[in-house]
Amino acid sequence: MHRLAWSAAAIAVLAGCPKRIEFGPEGRIEDPEALLRLVAEAEARVLTLRGESKVRADTPQAKGAFSMFVAVARPALIHLEPLDFFGKPQAVLSVDGERFGLYSAQDNTYYRGPASPQNVSRILPIVLPAGELTQILLGAAPRIPHETAVIRLDERCACYELTLRKGEVTQILRIDPRHHRVLASQIEGVSAYQLAFEDHAEYGKIVFPRHLALRGPAVDREHRLDGLD
């Protein structure tokens, strides 16, 4: 089961004792661009996701947990249904890449409009473009366009630490050295969300995280409708 967690808090710093590092068949990677290519290849193996997730939200406006049916496909197809205790959809949000639709069971109203980040994230406590939300739900970490990249081994998490920089913005990626999946992403120098991917499971040649934590600034729900009709 795929579990999601949303929070307005900052991501915790990974810490602990040194662990044994297991490398993939390529051995230790010294070139940061080569590692990025391997990460992209691993992420590209996951094209679609469909199933019921457990979601926990922790924001200044509300805290709680609920189930949500999730179906996503690259590049930006999204279908979300938050469910009540009995498994009945409380809303249905769908995005086809360019258009957005939302059915609200509470007031029996259907909204439609452009697939803007504000509309796509209507039932989420954080605003994300459709493409980025799709990537994240498929276990991938969107990356900043970078000018420099530096790689090192972090013995505390037994992983690569890859630092991307563009101007004053820095993104730190922690990457599994065996499967080349991103374990965590932290962006500094600009207001942004942080990611943590945990509890990875192997499905043949695919390695997929069963737990996702997305942390970032909460949004004001009163100002998020964008061009609906």
Secondary structure, DSSP 8 states (H G I E B T S, - for coil): -EEEEEESS-------S-------TT-S---HHHHHHHHHHHHHT--EEEEEEEEEEE-SS-EEEEEEEEEEETTTEEEEEEE-TTS-BSEEEEE-SSEEEEEETTTTEEEEEE--HHHHTTTSSS---HHHHHHHHTT-------SEEEEEEETTTTEEEEEEEETTEEEEEEE-TTT--EEEEEEESS---EEEEEEEEEETTEEEEEEEEEE-----GGG---S--
